[in-house]
């Protein structure tokens, strides 16, 4: 059996990335994700990899662009204000069809904000924080185990579809320790015939660029890219269905909010209220189908979106459910976390009157 | 069986380390667990607290709002968290640093002069582990057996010389009557 170790979420990301064949890390320190950089600084040289603390987040993401173009697995990590700085580079990665991992261990904002956990970069991550028509694959871990598993998954998906992937975590999952089993065995590295890694005078050189002044051709590229996105949306949706079978109240929550929700669901079920959870694991592509299906169920009274933001994912819940049932919000912001009691109160209300 | 533990004090008292010790012991016993620090920008000073959950079932939220056990090492934390302990729960307080006693009758309280004991034993930085020893004795949430192994795991390589001192502190707390 694989060894179970106790690790911080941030450390699990770093170790899992190296085991997934990522030997290039560029970043700039910021709370609450600095353990990733610290782990990489300590570990990469021993494992034949490169750790480089860049002069800024912008420099780091452009270093990522360079390595991604050479076809090697590469990542950067930061927290909310730092990830804002990376948006230009992320748009260039998407425009140049380059795979890379960007980790955002979110903290409260806007601006410099605070250092406590948040989920208020949902819009930025899922709707494209940079310019132009593009998407990233966005994965939302809810445990230290998923920090490890989804890091590995993100590299595989990014390579498969030639697009950047983001791990959208939060300060709680980054800072907490839990037992974790790290990925073992060979990483799933694929051929990248498009990489600019030297022609050896044997082939035509590959060009990696997002500039295209041929307007009709740039339009064509955009349409092609969206065909790819449609394939991702069809095949790569991940979510956890928790006690939804008989649910009359459906909570939608990801990351740390989903764990708070599970406590509330346990308490509600003790009172005889049938509550369940749909936990998106991919935020893009968003699990529209299970939410649409839940909205059709006659016994379902409505949805409660639980978020560490002023209500961002709730827009996707409303769209996916076509507003066929009421959609309520339980939220805290700026670094605060909803309590199970706050969620339970909303469940009771939706289930029919305060008991 | 689930035990929700809140450890609270000043930064630098080893609050996070004591929590990590409990979490690691839980891991070696095959329990489900979570360890969550309140993190701040500073290494020392300020308040520090740490949430540890030990359970036989998967841990939901790692955030402890109503602890079964409060281990407390300063007065501000005592005042702040005393009322959050669940009825039937427990407080283990460092009575060198907290002169106050709880007026609650629905919880068990243990007052251990841990800082004084640590000073007297010549291990002034290990009051935290004295309280951890008392925790093991009074809750049984983790077992005494296998303690050495856990300590070896969590004491970093360059601090292995602190192993004996940590064990001494744990024993002193474990054996403390009162």
Interface residues (C-beta under 8 A of the other chain):
Chain A: X4 X5 X6 X31 X32 X115 X171 X172 X175 X176 X177 X178 X179 X256 X259 X260 X262 X263 X266 X337 X339 X340
Chain B: X20 X23 X24 X27 X32 X33 X34 X35 X36 X37 X39 X40 X41 X59 X60 X61 X62 X63 X65
